Amino acid sequence: MVEIVNVVASGDIGREFDLAALQTDINAYEKIYEPEHFHGLQLRFEEEGAVLILYSSGTYSIMGAKSEENLNQMYDSLARAASEIGIDITETGERPVVRNLICKADLGQEIDLSALAIGLGIENIEYEPEQSPFLYYWPSKIDCLITIPTNGVVVITGVETVERAKEAYTYLQNRIDEL
């Protein structure tokens, strides 16, 4: 079974912001703005929730969401918090668009990474056991990256839908079964 671990999305509110003033005024569980280290205002509306990073240009990114519903909840939280200080983002704001899903799935078996590297073909993998305990696989049929450890719990990145992640997982399973 393929499970979403993290959803990364972005959008544009359609207006510029003074992030220093916004940090002072906006109501959020956590607010971090340290322009000498990072040029975005980091907002968290729940203790264990996703992080929304707002840039002065009005663009934003959301990281750490567990679903598309969670993304929309983050945007709604931002809209409510902005509205409380007299800023209406709903007229010009763009709801978040998924840019990358990070998913995991269990192959249900231990994997011999050296044998798998040979079986998958050197042109689609990166495997340097002295550097990393993972085999990195870019399937030729699906635009994504599958990170494979010996325990068989793979991480699939670079897809925008769960369906694509499931296709990548099934493709990998079929390739392993053929070996």
C-alpha positions in Angstrom: 0.0 0.0 0.0 1.3 3.4 -1.0 1.0 6.0 1.8 1.5 9.8 1.6 4.2 11.0 3.9 4.4 14.6 2.8 2.7 16.9 0.3 4.6 19.9 -1.1 2.5 22.6 -2.7 2.7 26.2 -3.7 0.5 29.1 -4.7 0.4 32.9 -5.1 -1.7 35.3 -3.1 -1.5 37.9 -5.7 -0.1 40.8 -3.6 3.1 41.7 -1.8 3.7 41.7 1.9 5.8 43.4 4.5 6.9 40.2 6.2 8.3 41.9 9.3 5.0 43.6 10.0 3.0 40.5 9.1 5.0 38.4 11.6 4.1 40.9 14.4 0.4 41.1 13.5 -0.7 37.7 12.3 -2.1 35.1 14.7 -0.3 31.7 14.2 0.9 28.9 16.5 4.4 29.5 15.4 5.9 32.4 13.4 9.5 32.5 12.3 11.0 35.4 10.3 14.8 35.7 10.3 15.6 37.6 7.0 19.3 37.4 7.7 19.0 33.5 7.5 16.0 32.9 5.3 13.8 35.4 3.3 10.4 33.8 4.0 8.0 34.0 6.9 7.4 30.5 8.3 3.9 30.0 9.7 2.6 27.0 11.5 -1.1 27.1 12.6 -1.1 23.9 14.6 1.6 22.4 16.9 2.3 19.4 14.7 0.9 20.9 11.5 2.4 21.6 8.2 4.5 24.7 7.6 3.5 27.5 5.2 6.3 29.7 4.0 5.1 33.1 2.7 7.4 35.3 0.6 7.2 39.1 0.3 6.2 38.6 -3.3 3.0 36.9 -2.2 4.0 33.5 -3.3 3.9 30.7 -0.8 4.9 27.1 -0.3 3.4 24.5 2.0 5.5 21.5 3.3 4.6 18.8 5.7 0.9 18.4 4.8 -0.4 14.8 4.8 -3.1 15.3 2.2 -4.6 17.7 -0.2 -7.4 18.3 2.3 -4.7 19.3 4.8 -3.2 21.8 2.2 -6.6 23.4 1.8 -7.0 23.7 5.6 -3.6 25.4 5.7 -4.7 27.9 3.1 -8.0 28.5 5.0 -6.1 29.1 8.2 -3.9 31.7 6.5 -7.0 33.3 5.0 -8.6 33.5 8.4 -5.5 34.8 10.1 -5.0 37.4 7.4 -8.7 38.4 7.6 -8.3 39.0 11.4 -5.8 41.8 10.6 -7.7 43.3 7.7 -6.1 41.5 4.8 -8.5 39.7 2.4 -6.5 37.1 0.4 -9.5 35.2 -0.9 -10.2 37.6 -3.8 -6.7 37.5 -5.3 -5.3 34.3 -3.7 -4.6 31.1 -5.5 -5.3 27.9 -3.6 -2.3 25.6 -3.2 -1.3 23.4 -6.1 0.4 20.1 -5.4 4.0 20.1 -6.8 5.4 17.0 -5.2 4.2 14.0 -3.2 6.5 12.0 -1.0 5.1 8.6 -0.5 6.3 5.4 1.1 5.4 1.8 0.5 6.7 -1.6 1.7 7.9 -4.2 -0.8 7.5 -6.8 2.0 10.9 -8.3 1.6 14.6 -7.6 2.2 16.3 -6.3 -0.9 19.8 -7.3 -2.1 20.7 -3.8 -3.5 23.8 -5.0 -5.4 21.7 -7.6 -7.3 18.9 -5.1 -7.8 21.3 -2.5 -9.2 22.4 -5.0 -11.9 18.8 -6.2 -12.6 17.4 -2.7 -13.0 20.1 -1.5 -15.3 22.9 0.8 -14.5 21.5 3.6 -16.7 18.5 4.1 -14.4 20.1 3.8 -11.0 22.6 5.3 -8.7 24.1 3.0 -6.1 27.2 3.7 -4.2 27.2 1.6 -1.1 30.3 3.4 0.3 28.4 6.7 0.1 24.8 5.8 0.9 22.8 2.8 2.1 20.2 3.4 -0.6 19.7 2.5 -4.2 18.2 5.4 -6.2 16.0 4.4 -9.1 14.6 6.5 -11.9 12.1 4.3 -13.7 12.2 4.8 -17.5 8.4 4.6 -17.8 7.5 7.0 -14.9 9.0 10.4 -14.1 9.9 10.0 -10.4 12.6 8.8 -8.1 12.3 5.7 -6.0 14.7 5.4 -3.0 15.2 1.8 -2.1 16.8 0.6 1.2 17.6 -3.0 2.0 14.5 -3.3 4.3 12.2 -2.8 1.3 10.4 0.3 2.6 10.7 2.5 -0.5 10.2 6.2 -0.8 8.7 7.6 -4.0 9.2 11.3 -4.8 8.6 13.5 -7.8 5.0 12.6 -8.4 1.9 14.9 -8.2 -0.8 12.3 -7.5 -1.1 9.1 -5.4 -2.1 7.3 -8.6 1.3 8.1 -10.1 3.0 6.9 -6.9 1.0 3.6 -7.1 2.0 3.2 -10.7 5.7 3.7 -9.8 5.4 1.2 -6.9 3.7 -1.4 -9.1 6.2 -0.9 -11.8 9.1 -1.5 -9.3 7.4 -4.5 -7.9 6.9 -6.0 -11.4 10.6 -5.3 -12.2 11.7 -7.0 -9.0 9.4 -10.0 -9.7 11.0 -10.4 -13.2 14.5 -10.6 -11.7 
